Amino acid sequence: MTRDQELGALEQAVLALERRGFGGPGAKERAIREELGLSPVRYYQILNALLDDARALAHDPVTVNRLRRVREARRGER
């Protein structure tokens, strides 16, 4: 991969946070604010864009494919 095809630090951090498990209610939102300095809304905007980004798939295929399946299942429920 060339340099301009790599994910930025924030994008990598979003995927890394998404790989983790979170215990209690609000733990993930708290981690989003404290570790990334983002509002949960902005975090999910970035995450959703990453799911359609080939660079994200190349960086973390397991996480991206899992989240794509979840997203498709939710779309099917609507």
N, C-alpha and C positions, 0 to 999 in steps of 0.2 A: 504494500500500500504506500502511496506517496503521502507526503505530509498533509496535503489539503484534503485527503480522503479519510483522515483519522478523526475520530470524535474528539470534541473539546473536553476539557477537564470537567466542566459542569455536566455535560451529557454522560460522561463516564460515571460521575458520582451519582446521577439519577439512576442509572442502571444498577450500580452497586447497591444503592439503598433498596431498590426494588427486589433484589435477590435475598435480602434479609427477611427473617421472620420477626414479627412484632407481637409482644405479649398482650398487654391490656388495651382497653379502649383509649384512643387518642395517642398511643405511643408512636405510631407512624407519623401522624401529623406533627407531633412535637419534634421528632427527629428531622422532618423536612424543614421546619422552621430553624431549629438550632444548628443542624449540621450544614444545611445548604443555604440558609438565609432566604428561603423562598416561601411564598404563601402556598398552601396546598393547591389552590386553583392553578397557579402558575406552574407548579410541579407537574400536575396532571396534564397541562397543555404541552409541556416539553416532552413528557413521557409518551403521550399519544402521538406526537410528531415522530418520535424515535421509532415507534412501532412500524412506521412506513419508510424508514430510512435504511437503505442497504448497508450503510456503515455500521449501524447499531446491530444489525443481524450478523455481520461479520465479527463484530467485537464480542457479542454475547448471544450466540444463537439459542441457547437453552432458555434463557430468560425472555428474549424477544418472542420466540415461538410460543412459549407458555402464555405470555400476555396477549398475543394475537388470538390464541384459542379462546381465552376468557372474553376478550372484546367481541369476537364473533358470536359466542354463546349469548352474550348480553344483547347483541343486536337482534338475535333470533327470538328473544323473549319479547321484544317490543312489537 
